[in-house]
Amino acid sequence: MSDNSSDSNADDKAGGGKRLPGRERRRFPDISSRAYEHPADRSALVALRKLSGFDTVFKALSGLLPERSLRLLFLSDSVRVSDQQFQHLHAMLLDACYILDLPKVPPMYVTQDPQPNAMCIGLDEPIIVVTTGLVELLDEEEMRAVVGHEVGHALSGHAVYRTILLFLTNFAIKIAWIPLGNLAVMAIVTALREWFRKSELSADRAGLLVGQDLRASMRGLMKIAGGNHLHEMNVDAFLAQAEEYEAGGDLRDSVLKILNVLPRTHPFTTVRAAELKKWAESRDYQRIMDGHYPRRAEDKDASVSDSFRESANHYAETVRSSKDPLMGLVRDIAGGASDLGGRLRDAFGGGSGPAPKDGPGAPGKDPEDPPGEPRP
């Protein structure tokens, strides 16, 4: 069997008589999810997979979690994708599983909800859910990237941890009246959300491997941010927003960015677009497209220490290359910057340089300016 592109073998899985997909794309036999996972996501998953019995313990919690209820809910009140219902989505799902070589095709449901959304949940086996708002918003190639995104979650095993996160989030709301109990649960939820935001970047990469159309992935993210108004939007301008978001403002803005993202399970859309474009231009992506990638058969030999080292190197590189004011301050502190107090004052918008040595009559200083008041 050729491993270079989707071909007529996809028809065997689709059970149809015509070629799927409509254009050739490379497929990746036995690809390990480590090939596309974000370093922070990969290091956590490799460590968890090395813990003997970890998944068994998690799955044992299924009696406490609402998974069975969710499955029954989608089965009874949503439309299950098949060769008889939402056939185009069914073909995309089979194709995505074929390209990423996912052994078992997960059930997929369309649920009535005007909010564009998709998710992959489940402990025993993953299920994929997409909303009508998303189906109506995206065109075929954009939707293909989303389906690939969710299949990437399934291949990585994210569905288990996503289900735990949903449960704990709901549980924290129910025990909000217990101060210490709520704090303990929310600490776990916050850590899980940070991991899950990185897992979303991983799944975006999986979506690109399935769709193999970067512009379609970009369009889909733009539509999620700004609706179905492509004639009013521009990919390059959208990516420029991400750069402005990262580099703009002072330390106060850096703190606000952190506070804004903490309650979210997904990174901001412009950030996702910029991260995906960066990965698509990387050597790692090109190597995968050339057929050089980690294999699933090698997962058991993956090194936890190597994964953590790669994650640490990634974060170090992020600090080095980031244009965010807070990351700049971290670099200054790490580098033993002189006049740290002045740099802090400038970073918080309190001035643009050393104070003048002369008194009130110094050029450029108004005697009526109140002490410490920054000038416009």
C-alpha positions in Angstrom: 0.0 0.0 0.0 1.3 3.4 -0.9 1.9 5.8 2.0 2.2 8.9 0.0 -1.4 9.9 -0.6 -5.0 9.1 0.0 -6.1 6.8 -2.8 -8.8 4.3 -3.7 -8.1 2.3 -0.5 -10.0 5.1 1.3 -13.1 3.9 -0.5 -12.8 0.5 1.3 -13.2 2.2 4.6 -15.8 4.6 3.3 -17.8 1.8 1.8 -18.5 4.0 -1.2 -18.0 3.6 -5.0 -16.3 6.9 -5.7 -12.8 8.2 -4.9 -12.3 9.9 -1.5 -11.1 12.5 -1.0 -11.7 14.7 -4.0 -8.0 15.6 -4.2 -4.9 13.7 -3.3 -3.3 14.2 0.1 -0.5 12.4 1.8 -1.3 9.8 4.4 0.8 8.8 7.4 0.7 5.1 8.2 1.4 4.3 11.9 2.1 8.0 12.7 2.5 8.7 16.4 0.7 11.6 17.8 4.2 12.7 19.1 4.9 13.8 15.5 2.5 16.8 15.7 2.1 17.4 19.5 3.1 20.7 21.0 6.2 20.1 23.2 4.3 21.0 26.4 1.5 18.7 25.4 3.8 15.9 24.4 5.9 16.0 27.6 2.8 15.7 29.7 1.3 12.9 27.6 4.5 10.9 27.5 4.8 11.1 31.3 1.2 10.1 31.8 1.5 7.1 29.4 4.6 5.9 31.3 2.6 5.7 34.6 1.6 2.1 35.0 -2.2 1.8 35.2 -2.8 5.5 34.9 -5.4 5.2 32.1 -7.0 2.3 34.0 -7.5 4.5 37.1 -8.9 7.3 35.0 -11.3 5.0 33.2 -12.4 3.6 36.6 -13.7 7.0 37.3 -16.3 6.6 34.6 -18.9 5.7 37.2 -18.4 9.1 38.7 -18.3 11.0 35.5 -21.3 11.9 33.3 -19.9 10.1 30.2 -22.7 7.5 29.9 -25.2 10.3 30.3 -23.5 12.4 27.6 -23.4 9.4 25.2 -27.1 8.8 25.7 -27.8 12.5 25.4 -26.1 12.8 22.0 -27.6 9.5 20.8 -31.1 10.7 21.7 -31.0 14.4 20.9 -28.4 14.8 18.1 -27.9 13.5 14.6 -25.3 10.7 14.3 -23.1 11.2 11.2 -23.1 8.2 8.8 -23.4 7.3 5.2 -27.1 8.2 5.5 -26.9 11.4 7.6 -24.5 14.2 6.9 -22.7 12.1 4.3 -20.1 14.8 3.5 -19.0 14.9 7.2 -19.0 11.1 7.3 -16.6 11.0 4.2 -14.4 13.7 5.9 -14.3 11.6 9.1 -13.3 8.4 7.3 -10.7 10.3 5.3 -9.2 11.9 8.4 -9.0 8.6 10.2 -7.4 7.1 7.0 -4.8 9.8 6.7 -3.8 9.7 10.4 -4.2 5.9 10.4 -6.5 6.0 13.4 -7.4 2.3 13.9 -11.1 2.8 15.0 -13.3 5.5 13.6 -15.0 7.4 16.5 -18.7 8.1 16.5 -19.5 11.6 15.4 -22.6 13.7 16.1 -24.1 17.0 14.9 -26.0 18.9 17.6 -28.2 21.9 17.3 -26.4 24.9 18.6 -25.8 28.2 16.8 -22.5 28.6 18.6 -19.7 27.3 16.3 -18.0 24.6 18.4 -16.5 21.1 18.2 -15.2 18.7 20.8 -13.8 15.2 21.4 -14.7 13.6 24.7 -15.0 10.2 26.3 -13.2 7.8 28.6 -13.8 4.3 27.2 -13.7 5.5 23.6 -13.8 9.0 22.1 -16.8 10.6 20.5 -16.7 13.7 18.3 -19.4 16.4 18.5 -19.8 19.4 16.1 -22.5 22.0 16.3 -24.8 23.2 13.5 -23.3 26.6 13.9 -19.9 25.3 12.9 -21.3 23.2 10.0 -23.1 26.2 8.6 -20.1 28.5 9.0 -17.3 26.6 7.3 -16.8 25.4 3.8 -15.7 21.9 2.9 -11.9 22.4 3.2 -12.2 24.5 6.4 -14.5 21.8 7.9 -12.0 19.1 6.8 -9.3 20.8 9.0 -11.8 20.8 11.9 -12.6 17.2 11.6 -8.8 16.4 11.4 -8.4 18.6 14.5 -10.8 16.4 16.4 -9.4 13.1 15.1 -6.0 14.4 16.2 -7.5 14.8 19.7 -8.7 11.2 19.5 -5.3 9.9 18.3 -3.5 11.7 21.1 -5.8 10.4 23.8 -6.9 13.9 24.7 -10.5 12.9 25.0 -9.9 11.2 28.4 -8.4 14.3 30.0 -10.9 16.7 28.3 -13.7 14.7 29.9 -12.0 14.9 33.3 -11.6 18.7 32.8 -15.3 19.1 32.0 -16.3 17.1 35.1 -14.0 19.0 37.4 -15.1 22.4 36.1 -18.7 21.5 36.8 -17.7 20.0 40.2 -15.9 23.2 41.1 -19.1 25.2 40.4 -21.1 22.9 42.7 -18.7 23.2 45.6 -18.0 26.9 45.2 -19.5 27.5 48.7 -16.6 25.4 50.3 -13.6 27.8 50.2 -10.7 25.4 50.6 -12.4 22.6 48.6 -13.1 24.9 45.7 -9.5 26.3 45.8 -8.1 22.8 45.6 -10.3 21.8 42.7 -9.7 25.1 40.8 -5.9 24.7 41.2 -6.2 21.3 39.3 -8.6 22.9 36.8 -6.2 25.7 36.1 -3.3 23.3 35.5 -5.5 21.2 33.2 -6.6 24.2 31.3 -3.0 25.3 30.7 -2.2 21.8 29.4 -5.4 21.7 27.3 -4.6 25.0 25.6 -1.4 23.5 24.4 -3.3 20.3 23.3 -5.4 22.6 21.1 -2.3 23.7 19.3 -1.4 20.1 18.8 -4.8 19.3 17.3 -4.6 22.3 15.0 -1.4 20.7 13.6 -3.3 17.4 13.2 -6.0 19.3 11.3 -3.4 20.7 8.9 -1.9 17.2 8.4 -5.4 16.0 7.4 -6.4 19.0 5.3 -2.9 19.9 4.0 -4.3 23.3 3.1 -2.9 26.0 5.3 -5.1 28.8 3.8 -8.2 26.7 4.6 -7.0 26.3 8.2 -6.4 30.0 8.5 -9.8 30.8 7.0 -11.6 28.5 9.4 -9.9 30.2 12.4 -10.8 33.7 11.0 -14.4 32.7 10.6 -14.6 31.3 14.2 -13.3 34.8 15.3 -15.3 37.0 12.9 -18.1 35.0 11.4 -18.9 34.2 7.8 -17.6 37.5 6.3 -14.5 36.4 4.4 -15.0 39.2 1.8 -14.4 41.6 4.8 -11.4 39.7 6.2 -7.7 39.2 5.3 -5.4 36.4 6.5 -2.3 38.6 6.6 -4.1 41.3 8.5 -5.5 38.7 10.9 -2.0 37.4 11.5 -0.8 40.9 12.1 -3.3 41.1 14.9 -1.5 38.2 16.6 1.8 40.0 16.4 0.3 43.2 17.7 -1.3 41.3 20.6 2.0 39.7 21.6 4.2 42.8 21.3 1.8 45.6 22.3 1.4 47.4 25.6 3.4 47.3 28.8 3.6 45.0 31.8 0.1 45.9 32.8 -1.1 44.5 29.5 1.0 41.4 29.9 -0.7 40.7 33.3 -4.1 41.3 31.7 -3.3 38.8 28.9 -2.5 36.2 31.6 -5.7 36.9 33.5 -7.8 36.9 30.3 -6.5 33.5 29.2 -6.6 31.6 32.5 -10.3 30.7 32.4 -10.1 29.5 28.8 -9.6 26.0 27.5 -8.6 27.3 24.0 -5.9 29.8 23.1 -7.0 33.0 21.4 -7.9 32.6 17.8 -5.2 34.9 16.4 -2.6 33.2 18.5 -3.7 29.8 17.2 -3.4 31.1 13.6 0.1 32.5 14.2 1.3 29.3 15.9 -0.1 27.1 13.1 1.6 29.2 10.4 4.9 29.1 12.3 4.7 25.3 12.5 3.7 24.9 8.9 6.9 26.8 7.9 9.0 24.7 10.2 11.4 21.8 9.4 9.3 19.5 11.6 6.3 19.9 9.4 8.3 19.4 6.2 9.9 16.2 7.6 6.4 14.8 8.4 5.2 15.6 4.8 8.3 13.9 3.5 7.4 10.7 5.4 9.9 11.1 8.3 8.0 11.0 11.6 7.8 9.0 14.9 5.9 5.8 14.6 3.3 4.5 17.0 5.2 1.3 17.5 8.0 3.4 19.0 5.8 5.2 21.6 6.7 2.7 24.4 10.3 3.7 24.0 9.7 7.4 24.2 11.9 9.1 26.8 10.1 11.1 29.5 13.3 13.1 30.3 13.8 13.9 26.6 10.2 15.1 26.3 10.5 17.3 29.3 13.9 18.6 28.0 12.3 19.5 24.7 9.4 21.2 26.5 11.8 23.2 28.6 13.8 24.2 25.5 10.6 25.3 23.8 9.6 27.5 26.7 13.2 28.9 26.9 13.1 29.7 23.2 9.6 31.3 23.6 11.1 33.6 26.3 14.1 34.5 24.1 12.0 35.3 21.0 8.9 36.7 22.5 8.1 40.4 22.0 5.9 40.5 25.1 7.0 43.1 27.6 6.8 40.6 30.5 9.0 38.1 28.6 11.4 41.0 27.9 11.7 41.7 31.6 12.3 38.0 32.3 15.2 38.1 29.8 16.6 41.3 31.5 16.4 39.7 34.9 18.0 36.4 33.7 20.7 38.5 32.0 21.5 40.5 35.1 20.3 43.8 33.6 21.5 46.9 35.3 19.1 49.6 36.4 16.3 47.0 37.0 14.2 49.6 38.8 14.3 51.9 35.9 13.4 49.1 33.5 10.4 48.2 35.7 9.3 51.8 35.8 9.5 52.0 32.0 7.8 48.7 31.5 4.8 49.8 33.6 4.6 53.0 31.5 6.0 55.2 34.2 8.6 56.9 32.0 10.8 56.5 29.0 14.3 57.1 30.5 16.3 58.5 33.5 14.8 61.4 35.3 16.4 64.9 34.4 19.0 66.1 36.8 17.9 69.7 36.8 15.0 71.2 38.7 11.6 72.4 37.7 13.1 74.9 35.2 14.7 72.2 33.1 13.9 72.2 29.4 10.9 70.1 28.5 9.5 70.1 32.0 6.4 72.1 33.0 6.7 73.5 36.6 2.9 72.8 36.9 3.3 69.0 36.2 2.5 67.1 39.4 5.3 64.9 40.7 5.5 61.5 39.1 2.8 62.3 36.5 3.8 60.8 33.1 3.7 63.2 30.2 1.6 62.4 27.2 
